[in-house]
Structure formats: C-alpha cells, structure tokens
Amino acid sequence: MTARATAVRNDYRCSIDRNQSGKYCVRIQVHYRRHAWTLGTFFLASSFDRAMKKLEVPAFVLGPMRRGLAESVEMPREFSRSTAVGS
C-alpha cells in the first residue's frame, strides 16, 4: 500500500451579519482543493439560533464558531447603543 504524501483538506469559511430588516444573513464559502474550485452560498434566518440550526453541523464543532459569530454580531449593536447614549 502506498501512503499519501500530503493530506488534501477543504477550506470552509462562514460569516454572519444582520441586515437592515433584522434578519441574519449567513454566508458560507468552501474551497475544494483537490478539484480547485470554490462554492459560495448564503441563506437568511430570522434569529441567530435558527441560523445555527440551518447549518446542520454537530454541536461540538459549532461551539467555538458560534461564540465567535455571536460576539461579532453583538459588538456593532453595543457600539451603536453606546454611541446613542453618549449623544
């Protein structure tokens, strides 16, 4: 048997933003290295929890990503609140 010299891994990227109507826009981009092509897609969800459910990924994988995404979504909201209070 011959062993593979290098492991070919796919690259996954995910981002989440709130749009003007308050819905969450989840963007997913996957780069398949073996075939050298990229697939990008997005979907809308009414809440952060529903967005996470639509991803259908095991919870132990989602934990760190969910925490990071939640912090990135909350930061602009807190900034706009503190700006409005300071005015």
MDTraj code that builds the backbone (N, CA, C; nanometers):
import mdtraj as md
import numpy as np

residues = "MET THR ALA ARG ALA THR ALA VAL ARG ASN ASP TYR ARG CYS SER ILE ASP ARG ASN GLN SER GLY LYS TYR CYS VAL ARG ILE GLN VAL HIS TYR ARG ARG HIS ALA TRP THR LEU GLY THR PHE PHE LEU ALA SER SER PHE ASP ARG ALA MET LYS LYS LEU GLU VAL PRO ALA PHE VAL LEU GLY PRO MET ARG ARG GLY LEU ALA GLU SER VAL GLU MET PRO ARG GLU PHE SER ARG SER THR ALA VAL GLY SER".split()
xyz = np.array([
    [0.0839, -0.1191, 0.0000],
    [0.0000, 0.0000, 0.0000],
    [0.0881, 0.1250, 0.0000],
    [0.0463, 0.2227, -0.0726],
    [0.1199, 0.3483, -0.0732],
    [0.0454, 0.4494, 0.0120],
    [0.1207, 0.5236, 0.0877],
    [0.0613, 0.6278, 0.1728],
    [0.0582, 0.7588, 0.0962],
    [-0.0411, 0.8374, 0.1235],
    [-0.0487, 0.9686, 0.0610],
    [0.0611, 1.0586, 0.1158],
    [0.1225, 1.1331, 0.0268],
    [0.2305, 1.2227, 0.0691],
    [0.1754, 1.3411, 0.1474],
    [0.0645, 1.3981, 0.1005],
    [0.0041, 1.5119, 0.1694],
    [-0.1458, 1.4913, 0.1804],
    [-0.2003, 1.5380, 0.2863],
    [-0.3450, 1.5306, 0.3051],
    [-0.4080, 1.6528, 0.2390],
    [-0.5098, 1.6294, 0.1575],
    [-0.5790, 1.7380, 0.0901],
    [-0.7027, 1.7705, 0.1737],
    [-0.7081, 1.8936, 0.2243],
    [-0.8202, 1.9357, 0.3073],
    [-0.8948, 2.0493, 0.2407],
    [-1.0253, 2.0477, 0.2596],
    [-1.1079, 2.1569, 0.2104],
    [-1.1021, 2.2729, 0.3081],
    [-1.1242, 2.3932, 0.2582],
    [-1.1218, 2.5137, 0.3405],
    [-1.2640, 2.5678, 0.3512],
    [-1.3137, 2.5835, 0.4741],
    [-1.4501, 2.6318, 0.4977],
    [-1.4444, 2.7684, 0.5657],
    [-1.5271, 2.8611, 0.5165],
    [-1.5385, 2.9934, 0.5796],
    [-1.6850, 3.0249, 0.5973],
    [-1.7159, 3.0848, 0.7112],
    [-1.8546, 3.1178, 0.7428],
    [-1.8581, 3.2561, 0.8062],
    [-1.9554, 3.3377, 0.7646],
    [-1.9736, 3.4685, 0.8263],
    [-2.1226, 3.4923, 0.8456],
    [-2.1552, 3.5780, 0.9422],
    [-2.2947, 3.6096, 0.9693],
    [-2.3064, 3.7590, 0.9974],
    [-2.4065, 3.8208, 0.9377],
    [-2.4329, 3.9639, 0.9536],
    [-2.5826, 3.9841, 0.9720],
    [-2.6184, 4.0923, 1.0369],
    [-2.7597, 4.1307, 1.0438],
    [-2.7858, 4.2331, 0.9352],
    [-2.8933, 4.2127, 0.8592],
    [-2.9255, 4.3086, 0.7554],
    [-3.0175, 4.4172, 0.8109],
    [-3.0619, 4.5100, 0.7252],
    [-3.1407, 4.6237, 0.7706],
    [-3.2764, 4.5839, 0.8266],
    [-3.3293, 4.4706, 0.7828],
    [-3.4595, 4.4268, 0.8336],
    [-3.4469, 4.3410, 0.9593],
    [-3.3236, 4.3226, 1.0098],
    [-3.3020, 4.2488, 1.1338],
    [-3.2815, 4.0999, 1.1158],
    [-3.2811, 4.0512, 0.9923],
    [-3.2579, 3.9085, 0.9685],
    [-3.1078, 3.8822, 0.9642],
    [-3.0721, 3.7586, 0.9900],
    [-2.9320, 3.7168, 0.9887],
    [-2.8995, 3.6578, 0.8516],
    [-2.7966, 3.7107, 0.7885],
    [-2.7503, 3.6606, 0.6598],
    [-2.6248, 3.5777, 0.6853],
    [-2.6334, 3.4488, 0.6571],
    [-2.5212, 3.3578, 0.6793],
    [-2.4586, 3.3261, 0.5447],
    [-2.3299, 3.3514, 0.5311],
    [-2.2569, 3.3237, 0.4080],
    [-2.1571, 3.2113, 0.4340],
    [-2.1556, 3.1160, 0.3444],
    [-2.0644, 3.0022, 0.3561],
    [-1.9862, 2.9913, 0.2255],
    [-1.8553, 2.9754, 0.2382],
    [-1.7708, 2.9563, 0.1209],
    [-1.6823, 2.8352, 0.1465],
    [-1.6791, 2.7448, 0.0503],
    [-1.5983, 2.6238, 0.0610],
    [-1.5036, 2.6195, -0.0574],
    [-1.3775, 2.5959, -0.0291],
    [-1.2777, 2.5806, -0.1350],
    [-1.2334, 2.4343, -0.1359],
    [-1.2654, 2.3648, -0.2448],
    [-1.2274, 2.2246, -0.2609],
    [-1.0917, 2.2202, -0.3312],
    [-0.9891, 2.1905, -0.2564],
    [-0.8530, 2.1971, -0.3097],
    [-0.8244, 2.0897, -0.4135],
    [-0.8760, 1.9707, -0.3933],
    [-0.8449, 1.8612, -0.4857],
    [-0.8905, 1.8939, -0.6279],
    [-1.0083, 1.9573, -0.6388],
    [-1.0617, 1.9890, -0.7714],
    [-1.0445, 2.1358, -0.8079],
    [-0.9856, 2.2138, -0.7180],
    [-0.9536, 2.3549, -0.7406],
    [-1.0761, 2.4373, -0.7798],
    [-1.1842, 2.4229, -0.7035],
    [-1.2993, 2.5092, -0.7265],
    [-1.3596, 2.5527, -0.5953],
    [-1.4353, 2.6622, -0.6006],
    [-1.4922, 2.7249, -0.4825],
    [-1.6437, 2.7308, -0.4958],
    [-1.7126, 2.7019, -0.3869],
    [-1.8583, 2.7094, -0.3825],
    [-1.8976, 2.8097, -0.2749],
    [-1.9747, 2.9082, -0.3118],
    [-2.0242, 3.0070, -0.2164],
    [-2.1760, 3.0050, -0.2132],
    [-2.2320, 3.0172, -0.0960],
    [-2.3777, 3.0207, -0.0822],
    [-2.4144, 3.1049, 0.0387],
    [-2.5416, 3.1430, 0.0485],
    [-2.5881, 3.2178, 0.1642],
    [-2.7335, 3.1846, 0.1903],
    [-2.7784, 3.2127, 0.3120],
    [-2.9201, 3.1991, 0.3455],
    [-2.9553, 3.2997, 0.4527],
    [-3.0843, 3.3285, 0.4644],
    [-3.1356, 3.4204, 0.5653],
    [-3.2057, 3.3421, 0.6750],
    [-3.1951, 3.3916, 0.7976],
    [-3.2637, 3.3303, 0.9115],
    [-3.3192, 3.4419, 0.9993],
    [-3.4304, 3.4134, 1.0661],
    [-3.4947, 3.5164, 1.1479],
    [-3.4257, 3.5373, 1.2822],
    [-3.3510, 3.4375, 1.3306],
    [-3.2807, 3.4516, 1.4580],
    [-3.1449, 3.3826, 1.4490],
    [-3.0580, 3.4167, 1.5425],
    [-2.9248, 3.3566, 1.5448],
    [-2.9334, 3.2061, 1.5669],
    [-3.0222, 3.1632, 1.6584],
    [-3.0363, 3.0198, 1.6849],
    [-3.0862, 2.9436, 1.5626],
    [-3.1794, 3.0015, 1.4888],
    [-3.2280, 2.9353, 1.3670],
    [-3.1187, 2.9274, 1.2616],
    [-3.0352, 3.0281, 1.2554],
    [-2.9233, 3.0249, 1.1613],
    [-2.8302, 2.9090, 1.1948],
    [-2.8027, 2.8883, 1.3232],
    [-2.7148, 2.7791, 1.3645],
    [-2.7786, 2.6434, 1.3352],
    [-2.9111, 2.6327, 1.3538],
    [-2.9796, 2.5064, 1.3249],
    [-2.9755, 2.4742, 1.1764],
    [-2.9841, 2.5766, 1.0912],
    [-2.9819, 2.5536, 0.9473],
    [-2.8457, 2.5061, 0.8985],
    [-2.7413, 2.5360, 0.9720],
    [-2.6091, 2.4904, 0.9310],
    [-2.5956, 2.3384, 0.9413],
    [-2.6720, 2.2755, 1.0308],
    [-2.6723, 2.1303, 1.0497],
    [-2.5324, 2.0725, 1.0677],
    [-2.4587, 2.1292, 1.1584],
    [-2.3244, 2.0809, 1.1910],
    [-2.3293, 2.0295, 1.3342],
    [-2.2523, 1.9245, 1.3695],
    [-2.2531, 1.8757, 1.5078],
    [-2.2198, 1.9868, 1.6070],
    [-2.2867, 1.9847, 1.7213],
    [-2.2757, 2.0924, 1.8201],
    [-2.1333, 2.1136, 1.8692],
    [-2.0554, 2.0074, 1.8864],
    [-1.9201, 2.0255, 1.9385],
    [-1.8321, 2.1024, 1.8404],
    [-1.8640, 2.0998, 1.7122],
    [-1.7891, 2.1761, 1.6131],
    [-1.8368, 2.3213, 1.6120],
    [-1.9661, 2.3409, 1.6350],
    [-2.0249, 2.4746, 1.6283],
    [-1.9928, 2.5616, 1.7477],
    [-1.9624, 2.5043, 1.8627],
    [-1.9413, 2.5807, 1.9850],
    [-1.8480, 2.6991, 1.9693],
    [-1.7214, 2.6759, 1.9322],
    [-1.6283, 2.7886, 1.9186],
    [-1.6703, 2.8864, 1.8079],
    [-1.7214, 2.8342, 1.6960],
    [-1.7625, 2.9218, 1.5865],
    [-1.8830, 3.0052, 1.6280],
    [-1.9789, 2.9423, 1.6967],
    [-2.0989, 3.0134, 1.7398],
    [-2.0638, 3.1278, 1.8345],
    [-1.9736, 3.1007, 1.9275],
    [-1.9330, 3.2028, 2.0236],
    [-1.8680, 3.3213, 1.9508],
    [-1.7796, 3.2936, 1.8572],
    [-1.7139, 3.3990, 1.7806],
    [-1.8123, 3.4777, 1.6960],
    [-1.9058, 3.4082, 1.6315],
    [-2.0056, 3.4766, 1.5497],
    [-2.0977, 3.5625, 1.6358],
    [-2.1368, 3.5112, 1.7517],
    [-2.2248, 3.5878, 1.8408],
    [-2.1557, 3.7147, 1.8877],
    [-2.0282, 3.7047, 1.9220],
    [-1.9542, 3.8228, 1.9662],
    [-1.9399, 3.9247, 1.8535],
    [-1.9184, 3.8777, 1.7309],
    [-1.9024, 3.9708, 1.6189],
    [-2.0336, 4.0395, 1.5840],
    [-2.1472, 3.9730, 1.6053],
    [-2.2782, 4.0333, 1.5778],
    [-2.3154, 4.1295, 1.6892],
    [-2.2832, 4.0972, 1.8124],
    [-2.3187, 4.1804, 1.9273],
    [-2.2364, 4.3087, 1.9328],
    [-2.1115, 4.3054, 1.8908],
    [-2.0238, 4.4217, 1.9007],
    [-2.0807, 4.5461, 1.8327],
    [-2.1251, 4.5394, 1.7055],
    [-2.1790, 4.6604, 1.6430],
    [-2.3042, 4.7117, 1.7139],
    [-2.3863, 4.6214, 1.7648],
    [-2.5077, 4.6615, 1.8344],
    [-2.4730, 4.7366, 1.9623],
    [-2.3737, 4.6864, 2.0389],
    [-2.3316, 4.7535, 2.1618],
    [-2.2688, 4.8887, 2.1303],
    [-2.1929, 4.8957, 2.0217],
    [-2.1302, 5.0209, 1.9823],
    [-2.2358, 5.1252, 1.9470],
    [-2.3392, 5.0831, 1.8731],
    [-2.4427, 5.1801, 1.8348],
    [-2.5218, 5.2247, 1.9561],
    [-2.5422, 5.1349, 2.0539],
    [-2.6114, 5.1726, 2.1781],
    [-2.5298, 5.2744, 2.2566],
    [-2.4002, 5.2494, 2.2704],
    [-2.3169, 5.3405, 2.3484],
    [-2.3022, 5.4738, 2.2773],
    [-2.3037, 5.4747, 2.1460],
    [-2.2960, 5.5990, 2.0703],
    [-2.4245, 5.6805, 2.0901],
    [-2.5398, 5.6101, 2.0893],
    [-2.6683, 5.6791, 2.1054],
    [-2.6822, 5.7353, 2.2460],
    [-2.6337, 5.6642, 2.3463],
    [-2.6419, 5.7100, 2.4847],
    [-2.5481, 5.8295, 2.5050],
    [-2.4306, 5.8258, 2.4430],
    [-2.3317, 5.9299, 2.4583],
    [-2.3701, 6.0607, 2.3890],
    [-2.4659, 6.0531, 2.2938],
    [-2.5026, 6.1747, 2.2193],
    [-2.5930, 6.2652, 2.2953],
])
top = md.Topology()
chain = top.add_chain()
for i, resn in enumerate(residues, 1):
    res = top.add_residue(resn, chain, resSeq=i)
    for name in ("N", "CA", "C"):
        top.add_atom(name, md.element.get_by_symbol(name[0]), res)
traj = md.Trajectory(xyz[None], top)
